[in-house]
Amino acid sequence: MHSNVDALLHKLELTVAHFPWVQMVVMSELASFGPLTQYAQPMDGPTENANRQAAAKLGIWLLPAPSFAFSTCPASAVSVPRSVTTSGFP
């Protein structure tokens, strides 16, 4: 599996460092793991937690890329748009 999450979070930090007035960042669809459902992530899993932590650290509203997610069974993966606020609540 190839994850772009670390690179996206790095670019997020650079964006806020270069443009400190930024209050909201929207990421491109399926940017984190690509278009294949085999890379679906659990909802409220490590990727979503990393996004929450980054948003809180940087003090921004973050709308991470919609990605494939599952709640109980990886075979039931669906594309799910999410939002992460500075307080960590969707």
N, C-alpha and C positions, 0 to 999 in steps of 0.2 A: 504494500500500500504506500502511496506517495501522498503525504500531507503537505499542504501549503500553509498550514496554520501558523507555524513559527515565522515564516516569511511575511505573512499578512500582518501579524502582530508587530513585527519589526517595522514594517512600512507604516503602520498606524502610529507608532512612537515617533518615527521621523516626521510624519505629517504634522503631528501636534507640536513637535519641537520647532519646525520651520514656520508653522502657521498657528501660533498660540491662541488666536481668536476663534479657532474652530471649536464648535460646540457639538457637532453631530457628524458622524462618518457613516456612510452607507457602502457596504462592500458588494462586489459583483456576484451575481447568481452562480452558485455552485463553485465558487472560487476556492473554498477550503479543501474539497476532496474530489472535485470533478463530477462528471455526469453519470457515473456508474453506481447503481444501487448496492453493489457488493461492498462499497465503502461507507455504507450508512453508519451513522454514529448513534449511540444511545441518547435519548433526550435527557437533558440535565446531566450529561456526561462530562468527560474531561475537556472537550473542545468548548462546550458552552460555558463551563466554569472558567476556562482561560479567558474567554471573551469578557465575561463578567468582571474578572479581576483586572483586566486591561482597562475596561471602561471606568472602573472605580479609581484605579491608579492615575489615569489621565484626566479624570473629571469630565468625561464627555458622554454623550448619548451615542451608543453604537448599535447599528443595525447590521449585524453580520450577514454574510451571504446565506440565502436560503440553501439548505443542503438536505440530503436524504437523511431521515432519522427514523428510528423505531422506538416504540415504548416497551414492548415485551419480546417481540419475535423479529429477528433480523429479516426474515422473509416478508414481513409486512411493511417494508420501508416505503415511506412517502416523502415527497419534497415538502419541507416545512419552513415557512418564513418565520424568523424570530427577531425580537428586538431585545437589546440589553441596555439598561439605563445605568446611570452613574450609581444608583442605589442597588443595582443587581436584580431588579424586578422586571420581568418581561412586560 
